[in-house]
């Protein structure tokens, strides 16, 4: 059994930390940045750290990717635990409640930042891995799905990604982390594009073909010169990750997701002994 | 700040702003539009004001305001002419706006500033005073009046319709 208390304690701490403490990989880029507002951005992470304030007022919708081993026993459905964690963390910290219940009619704020979005995947073994994104609305609005022709080549694929980021990148608080889901079904491609955003910048796809494609996209997207704050200075993307899945003979779904320059995300693993 | 001063700003210029800002975003502007459409009285007066597109986080203990920073301005473009009609002299947000917004800045000789995004802990330190002035029930999307000092801004669209993006 993995006890609820342990999950609550560790995941709660991590969500608070990721809202208030700058991502280490981002910090390297930020410290090198010399363009407009550079002093403010550097001061910002110091103030957030010292005063326990969130780095951004948009403390996001928390999106979880849970990998549960088939030998893992839990006290309750993981979705319930995670929602309880989000509620408690957002009530007890100076964060923002950014979730509305009905999206179309009332748009009434739920006043506790739940529900979170929880994707659950089954894996073999005794481990429970929880990945999450603290996803702001600005970068979320950059998400796109293209149902490409199955006859598309690599150039068509790259062109779709580059054109999309060129047109919209400046709106999502760049430099961006770009996540790509390719294959599967339309919905699966989008979920994979989000899962790709939970990776560290330096990780690469285990398939050399996709690893190369990731590296090429990083280079070509940086040639767009979007820069920090969309003002043309510094890098445009930190990294690109591609997640792949088999697909139907008639389809080639391409899901694109982007994370803002803060890249607030976490990974934590538990073991059922 | 007066409209004559606003018109002198050139695209790319950076300033430190001292004074009042009216904070509102999607939901509040939609309500204002509905009130106008229904010929109802508005809960606030916007003549000569600067609107900051933002929704603050909850304040920490003993603070008037929580983390605050600009949201994407392009989503507000459909309300920009309404704001200008109501007398707003400038807007503050983040990111590139539509061609419509550029045209409106030129037509009404008003300015669009950007504030640094993802810097909400820093910007909250520039806020001296804050109060909710309308639509309290909208929570982070209520309309706030805030007073700021040393607030970093850059001119992104000037009153001649020149833009930085």
Boltz contact constraints between the chains, C-beta under 6 A:
constraints:
  - contact:
      token1: [A, 37]
      token2: [B, 116]
      max_distance: 6.0
  - contact:
      token1: [A, 40]
      token2: [B, 116]
      max_distance: 6.0
  - contact:
      token1: [A, 40]
      token2: [B, 119]
      max_distance: 6.0
  - contact:
      token1: [A, 40]
      token2: [B, 122]
      max_distance: 6.0
  - contact:
      token1: [A, 40]
      token2: [B, 152]
      max_distance: 6.0
  - contact:
      token1: [A, 41]
      token2: [B, 119]
      max_distance: 6.0
  - contact:
      token1: [A, 43]
      token2: [B, 122]
      max_distance: 6.0
  - contact:
      token1: [A, 44]
      token2: [B, 119]
      max_distance: 6.0
  - contact:
      token1: [A, 44]
      token2: [B, 121]
      max_distance: 6.0
  - contact:
      token1: [A, 44]
      token2: [B, 122]
      max_distance: 6.0
  - contact:
      token1: [A, 47]
      token2: [B, 121]
      max_distance: 6.0
  - contact:
      token1: [A, 47]
      token2: [B, 122]
      max_distance: 6.0
  - contact:
      token1: [A, 48]
      token2: [B, 121]
      max_distance: 6.0
  - contact:
      token1: [A, 53]
      token2: [B, 67]
      max_distance: 6.0
  - contact:
      token1: [A, 53]
      token2: [B, 121]
      max_distance: 6.0
  - contact:
      token1: [A, 54]
      token2: [B, 57]
      max_distance: 6.0
  - contact:
      token1: [A, 54]
      token2: [B, 67]
      max_distance: 6.0
  - contact:
      token1: [A, 56]
      token2: [B, 118]
      max_distance: 6.0
  - contact:
      token1: [A, 56]
      token2: [B, 120]
      max_distance: 6.0
  - contact:
      token1: [A, 57]
      token2: [B, 56]
      max_distance: 6.0
  - contact:
      token1: [A, 57]
      token2: [B, 57]
      max_distance: 6.0
  - contact:
      token1: [A, 57]
      token2: [B, 67]
      max_distance: 6.0
  - contact:
      token1: [A, 57]
      token2: [B, 68]
      max_distance: 6.0
  - contact:
      token1: [A, 57]
      token2: [B, 69]
      max_distance: 6.0
  - contact:
      token1: [A, 57]
      token2: [B, 120]
      max_distance: 6.0
  - contact:
      token1: [A, 94]
      token2: [B, 57]
      max_distance: 6.0
  - contact:
      token1: [A, 94]
      token2: [B, 58]
      max_distance: 6.0
  - contact:
      token1: [A, 94]
      token2: [B, 60]
      max_distance: 6.0
  - contact:
      token1: [A, 94]
      token2: [B, 66]
      max_distance: 6.0
  - contact:
      token1: [A, 95]
      token2: [B, 57]
      max_distance: 6.0
  - contact:
      token1: [A, 96]
      token2: [B, 57]
      max_distance: 6.0
  - contact:
      token1: [A, 96]
      token2: [B, 140]
      max_distance: 6.0
  - contact:
      token1: [A, 109]
      token2: [B, 139]
      max_distance: 6.0
  - contact:
      token1: [A, 138]
      token2: [B, 72]
      max_distance: 6.0
  - contact:
      token1: [A, 170]
      token2: [B, 95]
      max_distance: 6.0
  - contact:
      token1: [A, 170]
      token2: [B, 96]
      max_distance: 6.0
  - contact:
      token1: [A, 170]
      token2: [B, 165]
      max_distance: 6.0
  - contact:
      token1: [A, 171]
      token2: [B, 72]
      max_distance: 6.0
  - contact:
      token1: [A, 171]
      token2: [B, 95]
      max_distance: 6.0
  - contact:
      token1: [A, 173]
      token2: [B, 117]
      max_distance: 6.0
  - contact:
      token1: [A, 173]
      token2: [B, 118]
      max_distance: 6.0
  - contact:
      token1: [A, 230]
      token2: [B, 95]
      max_distance: 6.0
  - contact:
      token1: [A, 261]
      token2: [B, 118]
      max_distance: 6.0
  - contact:
      token1: [A, 262]
      token2: [B, 118]
      max_distance: 6.0
